[in-house]
Amino acid sequence: MTVTIDSTAIAVLLAAAAFVFWLGRLSAGRARDLSAPPAGLGTATPARPVATARAPSDLAPDKLAEIRGELARGNKINAIKLMREATGLGLAEAKQAVESLEG
């Protein structure tokens, strides 16, 4: 069985592809500015300030030594887990605290 494609079918396919390409370019030119809040939502809630976490001073010396040992072995993730367990900090805060111990 042989398949023949006539020039009309090719022209229709090319026209459809050009139309889809044109629609894509048209919508790309109308990109919304996402840096500002959407209109009509009223007043924006103020952002929570980011806490700068440090190694807690009330951390037991043995826990601090264990965390620093994990850092010395290159196990930063384990050090963050230990910090979270020992202090109850959130993930971001515990990561900042561990990074403050690194430097």
C-alpha positions in Angstrom: 0.0 0.0 0.0 1.5 3.3 -1.0 0.5 6.6 0.6 0.5 9.7 -1.5 0.3 13.2 -0.1 -0.9 15.9 -2.4 0.2 19.5 -2.3 -3.2 20.6 -0.9 -2.8 18.5 2.2 0.7 19.8 2.8 -0.5 23.4 2.3 -3.3 22.9 4.8 -0.9 21.4 7.4 1.6 24.2 7.0 -1.1 26.8 7.3 -2.4 25.2 10.5 1.1 25.0 11.9 1.7 28.7 11.1 -1.6 29.6 12.8 -0.7 27.7 16.0 2.8 29.3 16.0 1.2 32.7 15.5 -1.2 32.1 18.4 1.6 31.1 20.7 3.6 34.2 19.8 0.6 36.4 20.3 -0.1 35.0 23.8 3.6 35.2 24.8 3.5 38.9 24.1 0.7 39.4 26.5 2.5 37.9 29.5 1.2 39.1 32.8 3.4 41.0 35.2 3.6 38.6 38.2 5.7 41.0 40.3 2.6 42.9 41.5 -0.4 41.4 43.3 -3.4 40.8 41.2 -5.9 43.6 40.9 -9.1 43.4 42.9 -7.9 41.4 45.9 -7.9 44.3 48.3 -5.1 45.0 50.6 -2.3 42.5 50.7 -1.3 40.8 53.9 2.1 41.8 55.1 4.8 39.2 54.7 6.2 37.5 57.7 9.7 38.6 58.5 12.3 35.9 58.0 14.0 35.0 61.3 17.7 34.7 61.2 18.4 31.5 63.0 21.5 30.9 65.0 22.6 27.9 66.9 20.5 28.0 70.0 22.5 28.8 73.1 20.4 26.4 75.3 21.4 23.4 73.0 23.1 20.7 75.1 26.8 20.4 74.4 26.6 16.8 73.5 23.9 17.5 70.8 26.0 20.4 69.5 29.0 18.1 69.3 26.9 15.5 67.4 25.7 18.1 64.9 29.2 19.4 64.3 30.4 15.8 63.9 27.8 15.3 61.2 29.0 18.5 59.5 32.6 17.4 59.7 31.7 14.1 58.0 29.9 16.1 55.2 26.4 15.0 56.3 24.6 18.4 56.2 21.2 16.8 55.9 21.7 14.7 59.0 23.0 17.7 60.8 19.8 19.6 59.9 17.7 16.7 61.1 19.5 16.6 64.4 19.1 20.4 64.8 15.4 20.1 64.2 15.0 17.3 66.7 17.0 19.0 69.3 15.4 22.5 69.0 12.0 22.1 67.4 13.0 24.6 64.7 11.4 24.5 61.3 13.3 23.3 58.3 14.4 26.7 57.0 15.5 27.9 60.5 17.3 24.7 61.3 19.1 24.9 57.9 20.2 28.5 58.7 21.4 27.4 62.2 23.4 24.6 60.8 24.9 26.8 58.1 25.9 29.3 60.8 27.8 26.5 62.5 29.7 25.7 59.2 31.2 29.1 58.7 
